[in-house]
């Protein structure tokens, strides 16, 4: 019996930043692809701040002009606020120009708008986009190679075949669940509550449109402030899930208590008015045991998701799509979509997300002493390079070793004044 006729070379499951970016790269290379998206865009999504490394990807897929034209708020840096006093420590992206990035800013975005624009951008290049279709299963041929998906269309199951499949289903982790590849992180079990507000005092001066991080006096607790438009600001509170389990009077009261626990955040929110409903996010950190196999690759959050403290999610998604396309195009040309053809992609992406993960673990270990490294001239630029998303070579991150050495010094000194400030995060 002959194999079904493929609908396209690559079936991409998921139309978020990873899936749309992969579709655009493949179409630019002349590779036919279908993007299946279960929702109908625009649809709401958290993850509203970018890092500057995404600029290179925007340029390669000819999307940078769209970002500028659509008027997204420009993000020029990041700022941190300690727990017990009104203070601010900040870094401007312009302090460390990146190769291939000729602008001093990235963007804050309304993800509903951003994701929709990116999906349409892929479609304009030739990706066939089908929205409102939920893929329920990846299909494998008799040889064990992924060859398509089963999807629900108007209440009926249909099969859509291709030469290979790319899982870009984000935290739904379609293949991760199907093949039992998913492993929850043994250290982080973060939970977030967030909403949009008007009337937030973002301050003035150069940090007005920065992303602001506020340390909170709970285990691994912090809050974000992200400008979405000229008037709307995203505010989110993140802590260990246990902190939320202890809430007796509802999320709204817990959120209000978190706001007043940081004096700078309390000032910022004094005249703020919430304009939408609270949203909750959990299951923050996990990884797949492998990122590829015969006939398939995983991209974006379908591979791994780490704590969003440094706004790395969209950057990892878009870079994983770039790296995956660089493996897929020659694999299809050679008619070899075996796991072996994608191992170099897996190694590169794993290396990058492992660096992010190490950075995040050290960051949480040091809370709020992390600001010492921001202020230290010896390490400031290395920290900035990580914050910009340029993290795919461990040799470019000497500050990680410096952070480890600092932790070791504090831990091995019985009478060190800062020993009690270290958290229980293993490094």
C-alpha positions in Angstrom: 0.0 0.0 0.0 1.5 3.3 -1.0 2.0 6.1 1.5 -0.6 9.0 1.5 0.3 12.0 -0.6 2.0 14.6 1.7 0.2 17.9 2.2 3.6 19.6 2.5 7.2 18.8 3.2 6.9 19.9 6.9 3.8 19.8 9.1 4.3 22.5 11.8 2.0 22.0 14.8 1.5 25.4 16.5 1.3 28.9 15.2 3.1 30.8 18.0 6.5 32.5 17.6 8.4 29.2 17.1 6.0 27.7 14.6 5.5 31.0 12.6 9.2 31.7 12.5 10.0 28.2 11.4 7.4 28.4 8.7 8.8 31.7 7.4 12.4 30.4 7.3 11.3 27.3 5.5 9.2 29.2 3.0 12.1 31.5 2.3 14.2 28.4 1.5 11.5 27.0 -0.8 10.4 24.2 1.6 6.6 23.8 1.6 5.0 23.8 5.0 1.6 23.7 6.7 1.1 25.5 10.1 -1.7 24.0 12.1 -2.9 26.3 14.9 -5.6 25.2 17.3 -6.7 28.8 18.3 -7.9 31.6 16.0 -5.6 34.5 16.1 -5.4 37.0 17.7 -5.5 35.1 21.0 -4.2 36.3 24.4 -0.8 35.1 25.6 1.7 36.0 28.3 5.4 36.6 27.6 5.4 40.3 26.6 9.0 41.3 26.6 11.8 40.6 24.1 15.6 40.5 24.3 17.8 42.1 21.8 19.1 38.9 20.2 15.6 38.5 18.5 16.5 41.5 16.3 18.8 39.4 14.2 16.0 36.9 13.6 13.5 39.7 12.8 15.9 41.0 10.2 16.6 37.6 8.6 12.9 36.9 8.2 12.2 40.5 7.0 10.0 41.3 10.1 11.9 44.2 11.6 10.1 46.8 9.6 6.8 45.4 10.8 8.0 45.7 14.5 8.9 49.3 13.9 5.8 50.1 11.9 3.3 48.6 14.4 4.5 50.9 17.2 5.4 48.4 19.8 6.9 50.0 22.9 10.7 50.1 22.6 12.7 48.4 25.4 16.1 50.0 26.0 17.2 48.0 29.1 16.3 46.3 32.4 16.0 47.5 35.9 15.9 45.8 39.3 14.5 47.0 42.6 15.5 45.6 46.0 13.1 44.4 48.6 13.6 46.7 51.6 14.1 50.2 50.1 13.2 52.4 47.2 16.2 52.0 44.9 17.0 51.0 41.3 19.8 49.2 39.5 19.7 49.2 35.8 21.5 48.2 32.6 21.1 49.8 29.2 21.4 47.5 26.1 23.5 50.2 24.4 26.3 49.5 26.8 27.2 46.4 24.9 26.4 46.5 21.1 25.8 43.0 19.6 27.2 41.8 16.3 24.4 42.0 13.7 22.2 44.2 15.9 22.5 47.9 14.9 19.8 49.3 17.2 19.9 50.0 20.9 16.5 48.6 21.8 14.2 45.6 21.5 10.5 45.6 22.2 7.7 45.1 24.7 4.7 43.6 22.9 1.0 42.7 23.2 1.5 39.0 22.4 -1.9 38.7 20.9 -1.0 41.3 18.3 2.6 40.2 17.9 1.8 36.5 17.4 -0.9 37.3 14.9 1.4 39.5 12.9 4.1 36.8 12.9 1.7 34.1 11.8 0.4 36.3 8.9 4.1 37.1 8.0 4.7 33.3 7.6 1.6 33.0 5.5 2.7 35.9 3.3 5.9 34.0 2.5 4.1 30.8 1.5 3.3 28.9 4.6 -0.2 27.4 4.5 -1.8 28.4 7.7 -4.9 26.5 9.1 -6.3 28.0 12.2 -8.9 26.5 14.6 -7.5 23.0 14.0 -6.2 21.0 17.0 -3.6 18.3 16.3 -4.3 15.5 18.7 -1.6 13.0 17.7 1.6 12.8 15.7 1.5 9.9 13.2 4.4 7.5 12.6 5.0 5.2 9.6 5.9 1.5 9.8 9.6 2.4 10.1 8.9 4.6 13.1 9.4 8.0 11.4 7.0 10.8 12.0 4.9 11.3 8.9 2.0 13.6 9.8 -0.6 14.3 12.4 -4.1 13.4 13.3 -6.2 16.5 13.8 -9.7 17.4 14.9 -11.6 19.4 12.2 -15.2 20.4 12.8 -15.6 17.5 15.2 -14.1 14.9 12.9 -10.6 13.3 12.9 -8.5 13.8 9.7 -5.0 12.8 8.9 -2.6 15.4 7.4 0.7 13.9 6.1 4.1 15.4 5.4 7.7 14.3 5.0 8.3 15.3 8.6 6.7 17.0 11.6 7.8 20.0 13.7 6.2 20.2 17.2 5.8 23.9 18.0 2.9 23.4 20.5 4.5 25.3 23.3 3.6 24.2 26.8 1.0 21.8 25.4 4.1 19.7 24.5 2.2 17.4 22.1 5.1 15.0 21.3 6.5 15.4 24.8 3.3 13.9 26.2 2.8 11.4 23.4 6.3 9.9 23.6 6.7 10.5 27.3 9.7 12.7 26.9 8.7 15.4 29.4 10.5 15.8 32.7 9.4 18.4 35.2 12.2 20.5 36.7 13.3 19.1 40.0 14.1 22.5 41.4 11.7 25.1 40.2 7.9 24.9 40.6 7.0 28.5 40.0 3.5 30.0 39.7 2.5 33.4 38.4 -0.5 35.7 38.5 -0.7 38.6 36.2 -3.0 41.3 34.8 -2.9 44.5 32.8 -3.2 47.9 34.5 -3.6 51.6 33.5 -2.3 54.4 35.6 0.9 52.6 36.6 3.8 55.0 37.5 6.6 53.8 35.3 9.0 56.5 36.6 10.7 58.9 34.4 14.1 59.3 32.7 15.9 56.6 30.7 14.4 53.6 32.6 10.7 54.6 32.0 10.3 52.0 29.2 12.6 49.4 30.6 11.4 46.0 32.0 11.3 46.4 35.8 12.0 43.5 38.1 11.0 43.8 41.8 12.4 41.4 44.4 9.7 40.1 46.8 10.3 38.9 50.4 9.1 35.3 49.7 10.9 32.2 48.5 12.1 32.9 44.9 9.6 35.7 44.6 9.6 38.6 42.2 7.3 40.8 40.2 7.5 42.2 36.7 6.4 45.5 35.2 6.3 45.6 31.4 4.9 48.5 29.3 2.5 47.2 26.7 1.2 50.5 25.2 1.6 54.1 26.2 -1.1 53.6 28.9 -1.3 49.9 29.6 1.2 48.0 31.7 1.5 44.3 32.5 2.1 43.5 36.1 2.9 39.9 37.3 3.8 38.3 40.5 5.9 35.1 40.5 6.7 32.8 43.5 7.0 29.2 44.5 3.7 27.4 44.1 3.6 26.8 47.8 3.3 30.5 48.4 0.0 30.5 46.5 -1.3 27.4 48.3 -1.1 29.3 51.5 -3.4 32.0 50.2 -6.6 32.1 52.3 -8.5 35.0 50.8 -8.0 34.6 47.0 -5.5 35.5 44.4 -6.5 39.2 44.3 -5.7 39.7 48.0 -2.4 37.8 47.6 -1.5 40.0 44.6 -2.3 43.1 46.6 -0.1 41.9 49.5 2.8 41.2 47.1 2.5 44.7 45.6 3.0 46.4 48.9 5.8 44.1 50.0 8.2 46.0 47.7 8.4 49.8 48.3 9.2 50.7 44.8 6.4 48.5 43.4 4.0 50.0 45.9 4.8 53.5 44.6 4.4 52.4 41.0 1.0 50.8 41.6 -0.4 53.5 43.9 -2.8 54.9 41.3 -3.1 51.9 39.1 -6.4 50.4 37.9 -6.7 46.8 36.6 -8.3 46.6 33.1 -8.6 42.9 32.6 -9.0 39.7 34.6 -6.2 38.0 36.5 -4.5 35.1 34.7 -2.6 32.3 36.2 0.4 30.5 34.8 2.0 27.3 36.3 4.2 24.4 35.4 7.0 26.8 34.6 10.0 24.7 34.2 10.4 21.4 32.3 12.5 19.8 29.6 12.2 17.0 27.1 14.8 14.2 27.2 15.4 14.7 23.5 14.6 17.5 21.0 14.4 15.4 17.8 13.9 11.9 16.4 13.2 10.2 13.2 11.0 12.5 11.2 10.5 15.1 13.8 12.0 18.1 15.7 10.7 20.0 18.7 11.0 23.8 18.7 10.4 26.5 21.3 8.6 25.7 24.5 7.8 22.2 23.1 11.5 21.5 23.8 12.0 23.2 27.1 10.7 26.0 29.3 12.7 27.7 32.0 11.6 30.4 34.4 10.8 33.6 32.5 12.8 36.0 34.8 15.0 37.2 31.9 12.3 37.3 29.2 14.0 34.5 27.3 11.0 32.6 26.0 10.3 34.3 22.7 14.1 34.5 21.9 14.6 30.8 22.5 11.5 30.1 20.4 12.6 32.1 17.5 16.2 31.0 17.6 15.2 27.3 17.9 13.1 27.9 14.7 16.2 29.4 13.0 18.5 26.5 14.1 15.8 23.9 13.2 15.4 25.3 9.7 19.1 25.1 9.2 18.9 21.4 9.8 15.6 20.7 8.1 16.4 22.2 4.7 19.5 20.1 4.0 17.9 17.0 5.5 15.0 17.2 3.1 17.3 17.9 0.2 19.2 14.7 1.1 16.0 12.8 1.7 17.2 12.0 5.1 15.0 13.0 8.0 16.4 10.5 10.5 17.3 11.6 14.0 20.9 11.7 13.0 20.2 14.6 10.6 18.9 16.7 13.5 21.4 15.9 16.3 23.5 19.0 15.6 20.4 21.1 16.0 19.6 19.4 19.3 23.1 19.9 20.6 23.1 23.6 19.8 19.8 24.4 21.3 20.4 22.3 24.4 23.6 24.2 24.9 21.8 27.5 24.8 18.9 26.6 27.1 21.4 25.0 29.5 23.2 28.3 29.8 19.9 30.1 30.5 19.1 27.5 33.1 22.5 27.9 34.8 22.1 31.7 34.8 18.6 31.4 36.3 19.7 29.0 39.0 22.6 31.2 40.1 20.3 34.3 39.9 17.8 32.7 42.3 20.6 31.5 44.6 21.9 35.0 44.9 18.6 36.9 45.3 18.8 39.8 45.8 22.6 39.9 45.8 22.5 39.5 42.0 22.7 43.3 41.7 26.3 43.2 42.9 27.2 41.7 39.6 25.2 44.4 37.7 27.2 47.1 39.5 30.6 45.4 39.2 32.5 46.8 36.2 34.3 43.5 35.7 31.1 41.5 35.2 28.6 44.1 34.1 29.0 43.6 30.3 29.0 39.8 30.7 25.7 40.0 32.6 24.4 42.3 29.8 25.4 39.9 27.1 23.4 37.1 28.8 20.4 39.4 29.3 20.5 40.3 25.6 20.0 36.6 24.7 23.4 36.0 23.2 23.8 32.7 25.2 24.7 29.9 22.8 28.4 29.6 23.7 29.3 28.9 27.3 32.7 30.5 26.7 31.0 33.9 26.3 29.6 33.8 29.8 32.5 34.1 32.3 30.2 35.8 34.8 28.6 32.4 35.5 31.9 31.2 36.9 32.3 34.4 38.9 28.8 33.9 40.4 29.6 30.4 41.3 32.9 31.4 42.9 31.0 34.1 44.9 28.5 31.6 46.2 31.2 29.1 47.1 33.1 31.8 49.1 30.0 32.8 51.0 29.0 29.2 51.7 32.4 28.1 52.9 32.8 31.1 55.3 30.9 30.2 58.5 30.8 33.8 59.6 30.2 35.5 56.3 27.7 38.3 56.7 25.9 37.3 53.5 25.5 33.6 54.2 21.9 34.0 55.4 21.0 35.9 52.2 21.7 32.9 50.0 18.6 30.9 49.0 18.3 27.1 49.0 18.6 26.7 45.2 21.2 24.0 44.5 23.8 25.0 41.9 
